[in-house]
Structures are given as C-alpha cells and as structure tokens.
C-alpha cells in the first residue's frame, strides 16, 4: 500500500487526450480569427490553458475528502456569488453573468458548476441506503434548484441546464427508483412542453430565448434574424463534406458568416475546414475522455470519489452533446461551449479544475 501519491499516479493518458483537444482548439481559434479584428485570441486562450493546468495540479494535491468536508461553506459561497452577479455583475449582450476580478471578466456560474458537483457528491455519499427515497431526492433537487434559479435570472439558460444532468446522474448512481425516475421524466416533459407553449414561455424566457426556440424549429422563416446563426452553422457543416476545405480555407469561417466561430460555434468552423473526418477525430477524443473518466470513477477508493468523477463526466458529456447537437440544428442555440476547444477563460478554468478533482480521486485510490 502506498502512503502518498506521486506523479506516476496521474492519469497521463487522460492528460494526453486533454492536451490534444486543447491543441485542436487553439489551432481552430487561430484559423477563425487570424484575418479579423479578433486576431491573436489563440494567445489569450493559451494563457487561460496555462492557468488552468496550474489550478488542476494544485487541486489534485488537496485531499478531496477535505474539500468535501467544506461543501456547506462552498455552497454558501456559490449562492452568495451568484446573487452578487445579479446585483453587481457586468452586463454583456443583454445578460448579467460576469464579475471583474484583477482586470479579467469571470463567469461565476462556471465555478458554481464545480461547487454543485462537490456538494452533490457529499450529499449522495451520506445516503446510506441502496435506494434513494423521495425525501432525499427532493433535498437534492432543492440543493440544485436554488443556484439553477439564480443562473436563470442572469439569464443563462445553457449553464443552468448543465446542473440538471449533475443531479440526475448523481441520483441514478445513489439508487434512484424507477417510480421516481418516471415522475422526473414526466415533469421534465411537461416543463419542456411549457417552454415551447407561447402563452407560458413568455413568462419564463426572455424574448431572445423564445426566438432561439422558434428559429430552431423553423430557422428559414427568419433567415436574416433569429434563424441566421443556425442556418449559417448548418451551411458550414454541410459544405465541409468528408475531407473538409483545409485549414484556413473555410469560406463560411474565414468570411465571418459563422456566428461566434471561435467559441460556441467552433465545431461548425472545424467541420467546414476539417470535414467529417475531423469531426470524427474530435468526437473520438471526447469519447476517449469520457471513457477515461468512467474508468477513474470505477477505480475510486470510495463512493465519494466515484460521485465526484461521475459528476465531472456528466457535466463534460452534457456540454459536448448539447454543443454538437446545437451546431447541426438538432437542438436550440443555448450558448453552451465545447469543452477546451471553444475560447473562454471561465469555461476553460472550470474544465481543468474539474479534471483536478478527477486526478485527486485517482491519486488517492491506493492511499491509506
């Protein structure tokens, strides 16, 4: 038995997969911005990646049991921070999601996702029964519901959505009963139906969010307005064909037709220039990443470690699923970035800190 973890105990295959995804992202950010006023964004992304790596290794060395012991304090910090954003945050594009820290704009909801992973891991670890009863399920729902509502108030529908699979995966692993699962599916279907029903949705969603839903269903009806993003994304994906147009040669990308092509729609730009083969490469890397996470969850020393790692897997898997579905028109535009490929400081730091938790669990699987 080992007494202390060493560098050899890190999951270097997982880190290699992460590095490859980051490299693809930096290359595509360069391709999407080098001929525009945004030129040089790849260097900013490299700086965020460097900070993320440092935070990942720092977080991996703090025993995750100590972190779980502070889950209540972290939860209160999460709620207070989200409330502070609504009161003091900076507004961009009609949303109030960012707080300035040391000259940089940070999206607090990204940190909230990490804290909710920790809080749910602690909560479900303390459920001693093999079956999750209704009372515990309601408590877990309330834990997630409070930050979810605060994030929706910003408004940030995409990030709020990410909290839902965290709850569902945690509850499932904790012993969610089929009756409760059926009830959740029914309630979820009713909520989705309410969102799509105009008389109800106008009281829940902002006007631009309702436009995104209607443009998702019929983007051609407003090709120059609410349907523009989706149509241009689909054109870019389709024009790439199997082999792609080549690095730096995508017309939709280089001429700026793809919206936020360096961030939310970076997969559209990648698909146009690298084609279906490039998409398969990227999705294969994400699949390998998720499989490594599941493997680390299976090898965790205890239930707490398993819940932590599976929470990270749920968050990253949901990000990839929704982003890819969004760029091909299978889901409404929600603003969920593609992990480590999309440009973004807060989102990048979240991923690396989440992976730091995974490494934390892995390093202590043999520790006394």
JOFENBEL-V715492 format. One record per residue. RES is the residue in three letters. PSI is psi in radians with two decimals (none if undefined). OMEGA is omega in whole degrees, -180 to 180 (* if undefined). D_FIRST is the distance of its C-alpha to the first C-alpha in whole Angstrom. Layout:
RES;PSI;OMEGA;D_FIRST
RES;PSI;OMEGA;D_FIRST
This chain:
UNK;2.44;180;0
UNK;2.56;179;4
UNK;-0.48;-179;7
UNK;2.47;-180;9
UNK;2.59;177;11
UNK;3.09;-177;13
UNK;-0.48;180;16
UNK;-0.32;-178;15
UNK;-0.13;176;13
UNK;2.70;176;17
UNK;1.56;-175;19
UNK;-0.45;174;21
UNK;-0.73;177;23
UNK;-0.73;179;24
UNK;-0.61;178;25
UNK;-0.70;177;27
UNK;-0.78;178;29
UNK;-0.79;-178;29
UNK;-0.68;179;31
UNK;-0.77;178;33
UNK;-0.75;178;34
UNK;-0.72;-180;35
UNK;-0.75;178;37
UNK;-0.72;180;39
UNK;-0.80;-180;40
UNK;-0.74;179;41
UNK;-0.76;-178;43
UNK;-0.58;175;45
UNK;-0.73;177;45
UNK;-0.82;-179;47
UNK;-0.66;-175;49
UNK;-0.34;-172;50
UNK;-0.17;-169;51
UNK;-0.44;-179;52
UNK;0.37;-175;56
UNK;-3.09;178;56
UNK;-0.22;-180;56
UNK;0.14;-178;52
UNK;2.40;179;52
UNK;0.01;-179;49
UNK;-0.42;-180;46
UNK;-0.52;179;44
UNK;-0.65;175;43
UNK;-0.72;179;43
UNK;-0.68;178;40
UNK;-0.65;178;38
UNK;-0.72;177;38
UNK;-0.69;179;37
UNK;-0.71;180;34
UNK;-0.77;177;33
UNK;-0.72;180;33
UNK;-0.73;179;31
UNK;-0.75;179;28
UNK;-0.82;180;28
UNK;-0.65;179;28
UNK;-0.83;-178;25
UNK;-0.61;176;23
UNK;-0.83;-178;24
UNK;-0.51;-179;23
UNK;-0.35;-175;20
UNK;-0.20;178;18
UNK;2.10;-177;20
UNK;2.17;-175;17
UNK;-0.38;176;19
UNK;-0.61;176;19
UNK;-0.66;178;21
UNK;-0.75;179;23
UNK;-0.58;179;24
UNK;-0.38;-180;25
UNK;0.31;-174;28
UNK;-0.64;180;29
UNK;-0.79;178;32
UNK;-0.75;179;33
UNK;-0.68;180;32
UNK;-0.76;179;34
UNK;-0.67;176;37
UNK;-0.71;179;37
UNK;-0.88;-179;37
UNK;-0.77;-180;40
UNK;-0.70;-179;42
UNK;-0.74;179;41
UNK;-0.65;176;43
UNK;-0.66;179;46
UNK;-0.61;178;46
UNK;-0.77;-179;46
UNK;-0.54;-178;49
UNK;-0.70;-169;51
UNK;-0.10;-173;50
UNK;2.81;177;49
UNK;2.47;-179;51
UNK;2.37;174;53
UNK;2.34;177;53
UNK;0.61;177;54
UNK;0.15;-180;55
UNK;2.56;179;52
UNK;1.63;-173;50
UNK;-0.14;-168;46
UNK;2.56;174;46
UNK;2.29;179;45
UNK;2.24;177;46
UNK;2.05;178;43
UNK;0.73;176;44
UNK;0.00;180;46
UNK;2.60;179;44
UNK;2.12;-179;45
UNK;2.40;177;42
UNK;1.86;-173;42
UNK;-0.54;-178;40
UNK;-0.43;176;39
UNK;-0.73;176;37
UNK;-0.60;180;35
UNK;-0.66;179;36
UNK;-0.75;-180;34
UNK;-0.73;-179;31
UNK;-0.69;179;31
UNK;-0.62;174;32
UNK;-0.78;-180;29
UNK;-0.80;-178;27
UNK;-0.77;180;29
UNK;-0.64;178;29
UNK;-0.76;178;26
UNK;-0.77;-177;26
UNK;-0.87;-176;29
UNK;-0.46;176;28
UNK;-0.59;-177;24
UNK;-0.09;174;27
UNK;1.88;-171;29
UNK;-0.27;-178;27
UNK;2.70;176;30
UNK;-0.28;179;29
UNK;2.28;-180;33
UNK;2.05;-179;34
UNK;2.95;-174;37
UNK;-0.64;-179;40
UNK;-0.78;179;39
UNK;-0.63;179;36
UNK;-0.73;178;37
UNK;-0.73;178;40
UNK;-0.78;179;38
UNK;-0.69;178;36
UNK;-0.67;178;39
UNK;-0.67;177;40
UNK;-0.71;180;37
UNK;-0.59;-173;38
UNK;-0.67;-177;41
UNK;-0.94;177;42
UNK;-0.56;179;41
UNK;-0.78;179;42
UNK;-0.73;180;46
UNK;-0.65;178;45
UNK;-0.67;177;44
UNK;-0.54;-179;47
UNK;-0.30;-173;49
UNK;-0.69;-7;49
UNK;2.57;179;49
UNK;1.42;-177;46
UNK;-0.69;-177;46
UNK;-0.89;180;44
UNK;-0.66;178;41
UNK;-0.67;180;42
UNK;-0.56;-177;41
UNK;-0.51;-179;38
UNK;-0.43;-177;37
UNK;-0.88;178;38
UNK;-0.47;175;36
UNK;-0.78;178;33
UNK;-0.79;-175;34
UNK;-0.80;-179;35
UNK;-0.76;178;31
UNK;-0.78;179;30
UNK;-0.70;180;32
UNK;-0.79;-179;32
UNK;-0.46;180;28
UNK;-0.08;177;29
UNK;0.71;178;31
UNK;2.21;-179;34
UNK;2.63;-173;37
UNK;-0.55;178;40
UNK;-0.74;179;43
UNK;-0.65;178;41
UNK;-0.74;178;40
UNK;-0.70;179;44
UNK;-0.71;179;45
UNK;-0.77;179;43
UNK;-0.73;180;44
UNK;-0.82;179;48
UNK;-0.73;178;48
UNK;-0.73;178;46
UNK;-0.69;179;49
UNK;-0.70;179;52
UNK;-0.73;178;50
UNK;-0.75;178;51
UNK;-0.67;179;54
UNK;-0.68;180;55
UNK;-0.63;-179;54
UNK;-0.14;-179;56
UNK;1.95;-171;59
UNK;-0.82;-178;61
UNK;-0.49;180;63
UNK;-0.75;-174;59
UNK;-0.52;-179;57
UNK;-0.33;178;60
UNK;-0.17;-176;58
UNK;-0.75;-173;55
UNK;2.68;172;55
UNK;2.77;-180;56
UNK;-0.75;-178;59
UNK;-0.51;177;57
UNK;-0.68;177;54
UNK;-0.64;178;57
UNK;-0.64;179;58
UNK;-0.65;180;55
UNK;-0.80;-180;55
UNK;-0.63;179;59
UNK;-0.51;175;58
UNK;-0.69;-180;55
UNK;-0.72;-177;57
UNK;1.22;-176;60
UNK;-0.50;-177;60
UNK;-0.31;-179;63
UNK;-0.36;177;65
UNK;1.13;-172;64
UNK;-0.45;-180;63
UNK;0.00;-179;64
UNK;-1.95;-175;63
UNK;-0.41;180;60
UNK;-0.01;-174;59
UNK;-0.88;-177;59
UNK;-0.85;-175;55
UNK;-0.74;-179;55
UNK;-0.77;180;57
UNK;-0.63;177;57
UNK;-0.80;-180;53
UNK;-0.64;177;54
UNK;-0.77;-180;56
UNK;-0.80;-180;54
UNK;-0.79;-179;51
UNK;-0.63;-177;54
UNK;-0.30;179;56
UNK;-0.42;-179;53
UNK;-2.63;-179;53
UNK;-0.77;-172;51
UNK;-0.34;-179;50
UNK;2.91;-178;51
UNK;-0.10;179;54
UNK;2.67;-177;51
UNK;2.16;179;50
UNK;0.13;-176;52
UNK;0.08;-179;55
UNK;2.06;-176;54
UNK;-0.77;179;58
UNK;-0.65;-180;56
UNK;-0.96;-173;54
UNK;-0.51;180;56
UNK;-0.01;173;59
UNK;0.32;179;57
UNK;-0.55;179;58
UNK;2.19;180;54
UNK;2.53;-178;53
UNK;0.99;-173;50
UNK;-0.23;179;49
UNK;-0.11;-175;47
UNK;-1.73;-174;45
UNK;-0.61;-176;45
UNK;0.52;-180;47
UNK;-0.49;178;45
UNK;-0.55;176;45
UNK;-0.80;179;48
UNK;-0.72;179;49
UNK;-0.73;-179;46
UNK;-0.66;-180;48
UNK;-0.75;-175;51
UNK;-0.52;-178;50
UNK;-0.15;175;47
UNK;-2.98;-178;49
UNK;-0.60;178;47
UNK;-0.68;178;45
UNK;-0.66;177;43
UNK;-0.74;178;43
UNK;-0.69;178;41
UNK;-0.85;-179;39
UNK;-0.82;-179;38
UNK;-0.58;176;37
UNK;-0.68;178;35
UNK;-0.72;179;33
UNK;-0.66;177;33
UNK;-0.75;178;32
UNK;-0.68;178;29
UNK;-0.83;-179;28
UNK;-0.66;179;28
UNK;-0.69;177;26
UNK;-0.66;178;23
UNK;-0.78;179;23
UNK;-0.69;178;23
UNK;-0.71;177;21
UNK;-0.60;177;18
UNK;-0.70;-180;20
UNK;-0.53;-177;19
UNK;0.08;-179;15
UNK;2.61;-177;15
UNK;-0.56;-175;13
UNK;3.11;-179;16
UNK;-0.63;-179;20
UNK;-0.79;178;20
UNK;-0.71;179;18
UNK;-0.79;180;20
UNK;-0.69;178;23
UNK;-0.89;-176;23
UNK;-0.72;180;23
UNK;-0.50;173;25
UNK;-0.76;177;28
UNK;-0.78;179;27
UNK;-0.72;179;28
UNK;-0.77;-179;31
UNK;-0.87;-178;32
UNK;-0.70;178;32
UNK;-0.71;179;33
UNK;-0.70;177;36
UNK;-0.87;-178;37
UNK;-0.81;-178;37
UNK;-0.88;-176;39
UNK;-0.72;-179;42
UNK;-0.81;-179;43
UNK;-0.73;177;43
UNK;-0.61;-180;45
UNK;-0.79;-174;47
UNK;-0.33;177;48
UNK;0.07;176;50
UNK;0.27;179;51
UNK;-0.21;177;49
UNK;2.74;177;49
UNK;2.74;177;50
UNK;2.13;-176;50
UNK;-0.16;180;47
UNK;0.35;177;46
UNK;2.12;-178;42
UNK;2.84;176;41
UNK;2.08;-172;39
UNK;2.16;174;36
UNK;-0.18;173;35
UNK;-0.73;178;39
UNK;2.51;174;41
UNK;2.47;176;42
UNK;2.19;-178;41
UNK;-0.93;-177;39
UNK;-0.75;-179;38
UNK;-0.67;179;37
UNK;-0.75;179;35
UNK;-0.66;177;33
UNK;-0.81;-178;32
UNK;-0.81;-178;31
UNK;-0.65;177;29
UNK;-0.63;176;27
UNK;-0.74;177;27
UNK;-0.54;175;25
UNK;-0.68;176;23
UNK;-0.71;179;22
UNK;-0.82;179;20
UNK;-0.63;177;18
UNK;-0.85;179;17
UNK;-0.74;-178;16
UNK;-0.73;-177;14
UNK;-0.43;-174;13
UNK;0.30;-178;11
UNK;-0.34;179;10
UNK;0.07;-175;6
UNK;2.43;178;7
UNK;none;*;7
